[in-house]
Amino acid sequence: MSDNIGIRTYLEYTMEQESPALYHISVCLSITAAILSRRVWIAPAPEGKTAAPIYPNLYVVLVGPTSRLHKSSCCKKGKVLLDEFSEVRLLHTDITAEQLVVYLSEIPVAYIYAPELAVTLGNHAFQGKLPVYLTAYYDGDNPSYSTKTAGIYEIEPPSVNILGGSTKAWLRTGLSEEKGTSGYSARFLYVVMNYTERRSTGDYEVPEARLKMVDILHYVENLSGEIKATPEVWKWYEKWYNKFADELQKAPDDFMLGYMGRKPVHIWKLAICFCALRMGTMIEMQDVLDAKQYLDWLEPTVGQVYSPSSGNPYAGLDERILELIDMQGPLPEYKIALLLNRYAPQEQVMEMLNLLCRDNKLDKSGGLIRPGKEFEETIVRQPEENEVMGHFGLEYVRKEVKE
């Protein structure tokens, strides 16, 4: 169990909001990274060796169905805390490469807030150089930018963070195969959730927790300089990396290879954030273990956000059907087609149902579509609410309805 005071306080602050705890932790890490900016870094090398610095900026996208998980409300719980920190430049409009560079030339700290990622980073973004610059900024690089009228923009090395929200449907069709397999999209942390266990009649404030969280973030704001790691961390990291490098060779496609290949960098970026939220000054074992646990929660569902057959508008329909049966139980064919008619026409749903039954993932019997022999192996399960909360010493108790 982790005793990270910052994460625990943020979970207490957001306890009365219905989005999953994993969403809230992701937003907390995102705003922490923005506040840290480039004032802190780690040069991940053991004593006597050198390495390029890694800065704690993060590109985070909350992925889930529209309305059900309240992604925008979840993001706002973190965004309002950033109002206390004037150095963080909040950008939440359609952004182009030119606009971003102009902003960064004035204040080299930008927080791109994209509650609808399809709007902010949709197809128009890929017609220019925005992905090229965001890729470079994620890695701590600082390419110059030139225009015909304004000449060359030379800016201070910037800190750019992204917090976005999206549906799996948009990511599957909005990312072409070229974009999906590029280093740009592989730098995002995709937090995929399909349902929430929380229930609340309103998005209520928890004033004491909010004040305490602001105090912790002010501590984070005052951190500066190189963050070191304990010898114990280096011993763990070496052992972990050797095992990870073997697993990397088994990546099933280019997208997963690109995503997994950045896991060591994600470990260090996240460890810096966990360390800061713990109100520490040196990365300890708990910080890297928290970082690894967070990635372990994310990784089983990452493959759902991208389909190599992205030109197919019905990519991922099989997962939608399986998720529906998992959540609602056996259903008649017509009801499944009705519930999924916004994603695919009836004949397409029926065809996919037949394929899933053929593969024993589903079963037709008694007029209902029900789980088949291979069903459990097919479903990718998200972490339970109290698995996430319990890691930080908390418990979510769902309010029961009294008759």
C-alpha positions, 0 to 999 in steps of 0.5 A, spaced: 500 500 500 502 507 498 502 512 503 502 518 497 499 524 501 498 527 495 494 522 491 490 520 497 488 527 498 486 528 491 482 522 491 479 525 498 478 531 494 474 528 488 470 522 492 464 526 491 464 526 483 462 520 479 468 518 474 473 512 476 478 513 481 483 511 475 481 518 471 482 522 478 489 519 479 491 521 472 488 528 472 492 529 479 498 526 475 497 531 469 496 537 473 502 536 478 507 535 471 504 541 469 506 545 475 513 542 476 514 544 468 522 544 467 524 546 474 525 539 476 528 533 472 532 526 472 538 524 469 537 516 469 543 513 470 547 510 476 553 513 480 559 515 475 555 515 469 551 520 465 544 520 461 540 525 458 535 529 462 528 527 463 522 532 464 516 530 468 511 533 462 505 528 460 500 527 455 494 524 458 488 522 455 481 519 458 478 514 454 471 512 455 464 512 452 460 519 452 456 522 458 457 515 462 464 517 465 463 524 466 470 525 463 470 533 462 467 534 469 473 529 472 478 534 468 475 540 471 476 538 478 484 538 476 483 544 472 480 549 477 486 547 481 491 550 476 487 557 477 492 558 483 498 557 479 499 563 474 505 560 470 501 554 467 498 557 461 492 554 459 490 552 452 483 549 450 482 552 443 483 549 437 491 549 436 495 550 431 503 549 431 504 556 429 499 558 435 503 554 440 509 556 438 507 564 439 504 562 446 511 558 448 515 564 445 511 568 451 511 563 456 514 557 455 509 553 459 503 550 456 497 546 458 493 543 453 486 542 455 482 538 450 476 535 454 474 533 446 481 531 443 477 530 437 476 537 436 483 540 439 487 534 436 483 532 430 485 531 423 486 539 422 492 538 427 495 533 422 495 538 416 500 542 419 506 540 424 503 540 430 504 533 431 512 534 430 512 539 435 508 536 440 513 529 439 519 534 440 516 537 446 514 531 450 522 529 449 524 535 452 527 538 445 526 545 442 526 545 435 526 552 432 520 555 428 520 559 422 515 563 418 515 567 412 513 574 415 515 573 423 522 570 421 525 564 426 522 563 433 527 561 438 524 560 445 526 557 451 526 550 452 518 549 453 514 544 458 508 542 454 503 538 458 496 535 455 490 533 458 484 530 453 478 526 453 476 521 447 472 515 446 475 509 443 471 510 437 474 517 435 481 514 437 480 508 432 477 512 426 481 519 428 488 516 428 489 513 421 494 507 421 500 512 419 498 517 425 497 511 430 504 507 429 507 514 429 511 516 435 507 522 436 500 517 439 505 512 442 507 518 447 500 518 450 498 515 456 491 512 455 486 511 461 481 506 458 475 505 462 468 502 460 464 504 466 464 507 473 462 504 480 461 511 483 454 514 484 453 521 487 447 526 486 452 531 485 459 534 484 460 536 491 466 540 494 470 537 499 473 544 502 478 541 507 481 536 502 481 542 496 485 546 501 490 541 503 491 539 496 492 546 494 498 546 499 501 540 497 501 543 490 504 549 492 510 545 495 510 542 488 511 548 485 517 550 490 521 544 488 527 545 483 533 542 480 535 535 479 531 529 482 536 523 484 534 516 486 536 512 491 541 506 490 535 501 492 531 504 486 537 503 481 538 496 483 530 495 482 530 498 475 536 494 472 532 488 474 526 490 472 528 493 465 532 487 463 525 483 464 522 489 460 526 488 454 525 481 453 517 483 453 518 488 448 521 483 443 514 480 443 510 487 442 504 485 437 504 491 432 507 497 431 503 501 435 504 497 441 511 497 440 512 504 440 507 505 446 511 500 450 518 502 448 516 509 451 515 505 458 522 506 461 521 514 460 514 514 463 516 510 469 521 516 470 516 521 469 511 518 473 516 517 479 518 524 479 510 526 479 509 521 485 515 523 489 513 530 488 506 529 491 509 525 496 512 531 498 519 528 497 525 530 494 528 524 492 525 518 488 524 512 493 522 505 491 515 507 493 515 512 487 517 507 482 512 502 484 507 507 484 509 509 477 509 501 475 502 500 478 499 506 475 502 503 468 500 496 470 492 498 471 493 502 464 496 497 459 491 491 459 486 496 455 491 500 451 490 496 445 483 498 445 484 505 443 487 503 436 486 498 430 490 497 424 484 497 420 482 504 422 480 505 415 474 500 417 468 505 420 466 499 424 473 497 427 472 495 434 465 493 434 467 486 436 469 489 443 463 493 443 458 487 443 463 483 448 463 489 453 455 490 452 454 482 454 459 483 460 455 489 463 448 487 461 448 479 461 444 475 455 440 479 450 436 478 444 439 479 438 435 485 436 436 489 443 444 488 441 443 491 434 438 497 437 443 499 443 449 499 438 445 502 432 449 509 433 456 505 431 454 500 426 448 498 422 443 492 424 446 487 418 453 489 420 452 487 428 448 481 426 454 479 422 459 480 427 455 476 432 455 470 428 463 471 427 463 471 435 459 465 436 463 461 431 469 463 435 465 461 441 466 468 444 458 468 444 453 463 444 446 463 441 441 459 445 434 460 448 433 466 443 439 470 447 446 472 446 450 469 452 457 468 454 461 463 450 466 458 452 472 463 450 468 469 453 472 470 459 479 470 455 476 475 451 474 480 456 479 485 458 477 487 465 478 494 467 481 495 475 476 495 480 474 501 484 477 499 490 483 496 487 485 503 485 483 506 492 485 501 496 492 501 493 492 508 496 489 506 503 482 508 501 475 505 500 469 507 496 463 505 499 457 505 494 451 509 498 445 503 498 438 505 496 434 504 502 427 502 500 
